[in-house]
Amino acid sequence: MRLRMHACYHAGMEQMTWRAPAGLIERVRRAAQRQHRSMNDYVTAVLDAATNPSLAGGEAERLRERLDQAGLLAEPGERHARPPREETEGARRRAGTGTALSQLVSEDR
């Protein structure tokens, strides 16, 4: 992580370069979109909520409380039940029939 100061930024503002796995960055991007925020604003709010002791009470509990107070606590997604195995196997068998994609491409359809 690097911090850089640019003359074009507001006084007291710094820039941080952050490397993270692509999956995490995509989750952050989607969370920011759901909050109607820029990624910069969202990450700033999350880091402030995670590090500002005045926002909350045991370590994980305080972090969860701070994220909730800042309106950033991610709600668990909707759970979906798996379809019955027989239904999945039947769909797999049906999907394996018909004209192969390679044949359609070679016939220029």
C-alpha positions as CSV (number, residue, x, y, z in Angstrom):
1,M,0.0,0.0,0.0
2,R,1.4,3.4,-1.0
3,L,0.3,6.8,0.0
4,R,0.9,9.7,-2.4
5,M,0.1,13.4,-2.0
6,H,-0.9,15.3,-5.2
7,A,-1.0,19.0,-5.5
8,C,-4.4,18.8,-7.3
9,Y,-6.1,17.2,-4.3
10,H,-7.8,19.1,-1.6
11,A,-5.6,20.1,1.3
12,G,-5.2,17.2,3.7
13,M,-6.3,14.5,1.2
14,E,-4.0,11.7,0.2
15,Q,-4.2,8.9,-2.3
16,M,-3.8,5.2,-1.6
17,T,-3.0,2.5,-4.1
18,W,-4.5,-0.8,-3.0
19,R,-3.8,-4.3,-4.4
20,A,-6.5,-7.0,-3.8
21,P,-7.8,-10.1,-5.4
22,A,-10.1,-9.4,-8.4
23,G,-13.0,-11.1,-6.7
24,L,-12.8,-8.8,-3.6
25,I,-12.6,-5.7,-5.8
26,E,-15.7,-6.9,-7.8
27,R,-17.6,-7.4,-4.5
28,V,-16.6,-3.9,-3.3
29,R,-17.6,-2.5,-6.7
30,R,-21.1,-4.1,-6.4
31,A,-21.5,-3.1,-2.8
32,A,-20.7,0.5,-3.7
33,Q,-23.2,0.4,-6.6
34,R,-25.9,-0.9,-4.2
35,Q,-25.2,2.1,-1.9
36,H,-25.2,4.5,-4.9
37,R,-21.7,5.5,-4.0
38,S,-18.4,5.7,-5.9
39,M,-15.9,3.0,-5.0
40,N,-13.7,5.7,-3.5
41,D,-16.5,7.0,-1.2
42,Y,-17.6,3.5,-0.2
43,V,-14.0,2.3,0.7
44,T,-13.4,5.5,2.6
45,A,-16.6,5.0,4.6
46,V,-15.8,1.4,5.3
47,L,-12.3,2.1,6.4
48,D,-13.5,5.0,8.6
49,A,-16.2,2.8,10.2
50,A,-13.6,0.0,10.8
51,T,-11.0,2.3,12.4
52,N,-13.0,5.0,14.2
53,P,-13.4,4.0,17.8
54,S,-16.0,6.6,18.5
55,L,-18.5,4.8,16.3
56,A,-18.9,1.8,18.7
57,G,-18.1,-1.6,22.0
58,G,-15.2,-7.0,21.6
59,E,-13.3,-6.3,18.3
60,A,-15.6,-8.1,15.8
61,E,-18.7,-6.7,17.5
62,R,-17.4,-3.2,17.4
63,L,-16.5,-3.5,13.7
64,R,-20.0,-4.9,12.9
65,E,-21.7,-2.1,14.9
66,R,-19.6,0.6,13.2
67,L,-20.4,-0.8,9.8
68,D,-24.1,-0.9,10.6
69,Q,-24.1,2.7,12.0
70,A,-22.4,3.9,8.8
71,G,-25.1,2.1,6.7
72,L,-22.4,-0.3,5.3
73,L,-23.2,-3.6,6.9
74,A,-23.7,-6.1,4.1
75,E,-26.9,-8.1,4.5
76,P,-26.7,-11.8,3.6
77,G,-28.0,-12.6,0.2
78,E,-31.2,-14.5,-0.5
79,R,-30.7,-18.3,-0.1
80,H,-31.9,-20.6,-2.9
81,A,-32.7,-24.3,-2.5
82,R,-31.0,-26.7,-4.8
83,P,-33.4,-28.4,-7.3
84,P,-33.9,-32.2,-6.7
85,R,-31.1,-34.4,-8.2
86,E,-33.5,-36.1,-10.6
87,E,-34.6,-32.7,-12.0
88,T,-31.0,-31.7,-12.5
89,E,-30.0,-35.0,-14.1
90,G,-33.0,-34.8,-16.5
91,A,-32.1,-31.3,-17.5
92,R,-28.5,-32.4,-18.1
93,R,-29.7,-35.3,-20.4
94,R,-31.9,-33.0,-22.4
95,A,-29.2,-30.4,-22.7
96,G,-26.9,-33.1,-24.3
97,T,-29.3,-33.7,-27.2
98,G,-29.9,-31.7,-30.3
99,T,-27.5,-30.1,-32.8
100,A,-24.0,-29.5,-31.6
101,L,-22.8,-25.8,-31.5
102,S,-19.8,-26.7,-33.7
103,Q,-22.1,-28.0,-36.4
104,L,-24.2,-24.8,-36.3
105,V,-21.1,-22.7,-36.6
106,S,-19.7,-24.7,-39.5
107,E,-23.1,-24.5,-41.3
108,D,-23.0,-20.7,-40.7
109,R,-26.3,-20.5,-39.1
